[in-house]
Amino acid sequence: MRRTAPHPDQLPLGFGKDAEIERMIEARVAIRAEAEAIRWRFRLMIVETLLLTTMVIVTGLVLHQPTAIIARGALLIGATCLSTGILLILLTGLMGKLLSRIRQWRSRRSDAILPWRRP
């Protein structure tokens, strides 16, 4: 099959750079996906907090409890749910970073030990 020369006004296509471009795209997608995951965790935590607080308020109203007790219970449940959700998100992030550092440490360690092993 005969190849024709490209037109002089056409931009040259560099197919050798595909691996580098793919790596850059994957890195950007990974950063974006991680940011979206954190946003969705916070959204889920807020929805759960509002749901539990609303359930406490509705339950208190159905049981004809005094308004002060309902407000105090709803406030306590909302604050507790919000704080534990934030704590859970923070601990999840810290454990993820810790596990990635342990994996990096183990891979460096195994690379350093590999030459010392017997064939």
Residue, then its C-alpha position, 0 to 999 in steps of 0.5 A: m500500500r502506497r502512502t501519499a505525502p501529507h499536505p503542507d498545511q496539515l498538522p503533523l500527527g505524532f502517534g508516538k506520543d499516545a502513551e504519554i497523552e494517555r498517562m496524562i489523561e488518566a492522571r487528570v481523570a483520577i484526580r477528578a474522580e477522587a474529588e467527585a468521590i469526596r463531594w458525594r461522601f459529603r452529600l450523602m452525609i448531609v442527606e443522612t443527617l437531615l433524614l435522621t433529624t427529620m425523623v426525630i422531629v416527626t417522631g416527637l410530634v407524633l408522640h405529642q412530646p414537648t417542643a423543647i425536648i423535640a428540638r433538643g433531641a433533633l439538635l443532638i442527633g443532627a450534631t452527632c450524625l454530622s460529626t461522626g460522618i465528618l470523622l468517618i470521612l477523615l479517617t477513611g482518607l487518612m487510611g487510604k493515604l496510609l495504605s498507599r504509603i505502605r504499598q510504596w514502601r513495600s515496593r521500594r523494599s522489595d526492589a531493594i531486596l530483589p538483587w540480594r536473593r539467590p537465583 
